């Protein structure tokens, strides 16, 4: 149930996924793939934990298109950063 008007463009979700991608790029640049793997595991575990129902049956990520965007957006950001060219992260 939503209280108040619903924005058709989920700016918060877009900012969250962009921030997640930026953090993963920074960690990959600093610690190469080990940093990315650590960030990926943390992001995916956190997303899954937020998606399960709580003690009262409430969930934080609903089963609608925004919820699916969040569920599949986090792994998409991991894959996006993982497949960036290695040359972008070379230290000179």
C-alpha positions in Angstrom: 0.0 0.0 0.0 1.4 3.4 -1.0 0.6 6.5 0.8 0.8 9.6 -1.4 1.5 10.0 -5.0 3.7 7.6 -6.9 6.4 9.0 -9.1 6.4 7.2 -12.5 10.2 7.4 -12.6 11.8 5.6 -9.7 14.6 8.1 -9.1 15.7 6.6 -5.8 16.1 3.2 -7.4 18.0 4.6 -10.3 20.3 6.5 -7.9 20.8 3.4 -5.7 21.8 1.2 -8.7 24.1 3.9 -10.0 25.7 4.3 -6.7 26.1 0.5 -6.4 27.8 0.4 -9.8 30.1 3.4 -9.0 31.2 1.7 -5.7 31.9 -1.6 -7.6 33.9 0.3 -10.2 36.0 2.0 -7.4 36.5 -1.4 -5.6 37.5 -3.1 -8.9 40.0 -0.3 -9.6 41.5 -0.4 -6.1 41.6 -4.2 -5.5 40.9 -5.6 -9.0 38.5 -8.5 -9.2 38.8 -9.4 -5.5 37.2 -6.1 -4.6 34.4 -6.6 -7.1 33.7 -10.1 -5.8 33.5 -8.8 -2.2 31.2 -6.0 -3.2 29.1 -8.3 -5.4 28.6 -10.8 -2.6 27.6 -8.1 -0.2 25.2 -6.4 -2.6 23.5 -9.7 -3.6 23.2 -11.0 0.0 21.8 -7.6 1.2 19.3 -7.6 -1.7 18.1 -11.1 -0.9 17.8 -10.4 2.8 15.8 -7.3 2.3 13.4 -9.3 0.0 12.4 -12.0 2.4 9.4 -11.5 4.6 9.9 -10.4 8.1 8.4 -11.7 11.4 5.1 -10.0 10.8 4.9 -11.0 7.1 6.0 -7.6 5.8 8.4 -7.3 2.9 10.5 -4.3 1.9 10.8 -5.2 -1.8 7.3 -5.8 -3.2 6.6 -8.3 -6.0 5.9 -5.7 -8.7 8.0 -4.2 -11.6 10.0 -2.0 -9.2 10.8 -5.0 -7.0 11.9 -7.0 -9.9 14.0 -4.1 -11.2 15.7 -4.0 -7.8 16.2 -7.8 -7.7 17.6 -8.1 -11.2 19.2 -4.6 -11.3 21.8 -5.5 -8.6 23.1 -8.6 -10.4 23.0 -6.6 -13.7 25.3 -3.9 -12.1 27.7 -6.7 -11.0 27.8 -8.2 -14.5 28.2 -4.7 -16.1 31.2 -3.9 -13.9 32.7 -7.4 -14.2 32.7 -7.2 -18.0 34.2 -3.8 -18.3 37.6 -3.9 -20.1 40.6 -4.7 -17.9 42.6 -2.0 -19.6 40.4 0.7 -17.9 41.7 -0.4 -14.5 45.4 -0.6 -15.3 47.7 1.3 -13.0 50.4 3.3 -14.7 
